[in-house]
Amino acid sequence: MHKIYQFILISLLVSCSGIPENSLSKNNEIAIVPDQEWILVTRSSNFPYVGEPLYMHSSDALNTYRAREYNEWDVFALVDSRNLERIKKDSKIKIVEMIHNNKIVKVKSIDHKKELYIIKEDLIRKFELIEEINS
């Protein structure tokens, strides 16, 4: 019986310790700054309509981000597929600037020679910094 009370007490202390939830995850998050080059590392199909989407308009990227954040796909996520540029694995992008409260990243596609937009979470999850790969 004593061990059960001890377990409950330890569980309560750990859950109420005041440690922010975000600090338990990625503590060494990569800083995204202009002129960095990133490469797409997730697999994609060879079909022309499949690949990682980059947005031609920052508002489309922001609306998709908001739809994910608030789970309201019918309100926010109305993006015309003609306003997407799909890139394949090993495609490179260069960071231009962070916009919309650092939620959206303006990038330049090195392969397509266009300025496009990507959601920061997608950049971190699906791309790798080229300098880190080389070192």
C-alpha positions as semicolon CSV with decimal commas, in nm:
position;residue;x (nm);y (nm);z (nm)
1;M;0,000;0,000;0,000
2;H;0,289;0,232;0,081
3;K;0,429;0,192;-0,273
4;I;0,096;0,297;-0,427
5;Y;0,094;0,623;-0,227
6;Q;0,455;0,682;-0,317
7;F;0,379;0,629;-0,687
8;I;0,080;0,868;-0,675
9;L;0,283;1,133;-0,494
10;I;0,568;1,112;-0,745
11;S;0,321;1,124;-1,035
12;L;0,157;1,438;-0,896
13;L;0,491;1,606;-0,836
14;V;0,610;1,535;-1,188
15;S;0,285;1,646;-1,353
16;C;0,265;1,967;-1,148
17;S;0,633;2,054;-1,161
18;G;0,580;2,366;-1,370
19;I;0,804;2,254;-1,654
20;P;0,666;2,402;-1,976
21;E;0,557;2,135;-2,218
22;N;0,750;2,293;-2,507
23;S;1,079;2,272;-2,320
24;L;1,055;1,894;-2,301
25;S;1,054;1,861;-2,679
26;K;1,309;1,997;-2,928
27;N;1,533;2,212;-2,713
28;N;1,793;2,256;-2,985
29;E;1,563;2,384;-3,258
30;I;1,742;2,515;-3,566
31;A;1,732;2,890;-3,620
32;I;1,589;2,976;-3,960
33;V;1,769;3,277;-4,105
34;P;1,792;3,431;-4,453
35;D;2,031;3,281;-4,708
36;Q;2,024;2,932;-4,555
37;E;1,983;2,650;-4,806
38;W;1,756;2,356;-4,725
39;I;1,696;2,032;-4,912
40;L;1,377;1,825;-4,924
41;V;1,446;1,486;-4,767
42;T;1,100;1,326;-4,760
43;R;1,009;1,087;-5,038
44;S;0,761;1,187;-5,304
45;S;0,618;1,028;-5,614
46;N;0,736;1,099;-5,969
47;F;0,386;1,203;-6,075
48;P;0,359;1,574;-6,160
49;Y;0,069;1,639;-5,922
50;V;0,240;1,477;-5,622
51;G;0,517;1,633;-5,417
52;E;0,575;1,878;-5,134
53;P;0,362;2,187;-5,198
54;L;0,507;2,534;-5,184
55;Y;0,258;2,818;-5,201
56;M;0,269;3,100;-5,456
57;H;0,087;3,338;-5,219
58;S;0,170;3,393;-4,853
59;S;-0,201;3,419;-4,772
60;D;-0,258;3,063;-4,897
61;A;0,019;2,932;-4,672
62;L;-0,117;3,131;-4,378
63;N;-0,472;3,005;-4,437
64;T;-0,350;2,645;-4,445
65;Y;-0,152;2,702;-4,126
66;R;-0,463;2,846;-3,956
67;A;-0,675;2,555;-4,076
68;R;-0,430;2,312;-3,915
69;E;-0,406;2,519;-3,598
70;Y;-0,781;2,564;-3,544
71;N;-0,898;2,250;-3,727
72;E;-1,140;2,452;-3,942
73;W;-1,067;2,328;-4,291
74;D;-1,388;2,459;-4,443
75;V;-1,314;2,817;-4,336
76;F;-0,942;2,865;-4,393
77;A;-0,799;2,610;-4,632
78;L;-0,935;2,714;-4,969
79;V;-0,624;2,698;-5,187
80;D;-0,643;2,669;-5,564
81;S;-0,414;2,385;-5,671
82;R;-0,293;2,602;-5,959
83;N;-0,136;2,828;-5,696
84;L;0,088;2,549;-5,568
85;E;0,433;2,454;-5,686
86;R;0,512;2,092;-5,604
87;I;0,875;1,998;-5,554
88;K;1,040;1,656;-5,547
89;K;1,290;1,494;-5,313
90;D;1,638;1,652;-5,320
91;S;1,498;1,987;-5,438
92;K;1,675;2,283;-5,279
93;I;1,528;2,605;-5,143
94;K;1,691;2,918;-5,006
95;I;1,540;3,116;-4,717
96;V;1,449;3,475;-4,803
97;E;1,263;3,591;-4,489
98;M;1,020;3,494;-4,213
99;I;0,673;3,650;-4,232
100;H;0,335;3,636;-4,054
101;N;0,476;3,617;-3,700
102;N;0,742;3,366;-3,805
103;K;0,483;3,106;-3,904
104;I;0,542;3,132;-4,280
105;V;0,879;3,129;-4,455
106;K;0,940;3,306;-4,785
107;V;1,180;3,092;-4,987
108;K;1,339;3,090;-5,329
109;S;1,325;2,759;-5,510
110;I;1,672;2,703;-5,652
111;D;1,543;2,450;-5,906
112;H;1,243;2,653;-6,024
113;K;1,389;3,006;-5,981
114;K;1,069;3,129;-5,811
115;E;0,993;3,294;-5,479
116;L;0,743;3,079;-5,293
117;Y;0,611;3,028;-4,939
118;I;0,615;2,734;-4,699
119;I;0,476;2,675;-4,352
120;K;0,759;2,677;-4,097
121;E;0,648;2,345;-3,942
122;D;0,666;2,176;-4,283
123;L;1,011;2,321;-4,343
124;I;1,144;2,183;-4,015
125;R;0,972;1,845;-4,052
126;K;1,040;1,768;-4,419
127;F;1,359;1,957;-4,504
128;E;1,715;1,949;-4,372
129;L;1,963;2,230;-4,353
130;I;2,235;2,165;-4,612
131;E;2,517;2,287;-4,385
132;E;2,420;2,031;-4,121
133;I;2,422;1,749;-4,375
134;N;2,776;1,836;-4,484
135;S;2,917;1,858;-4,131
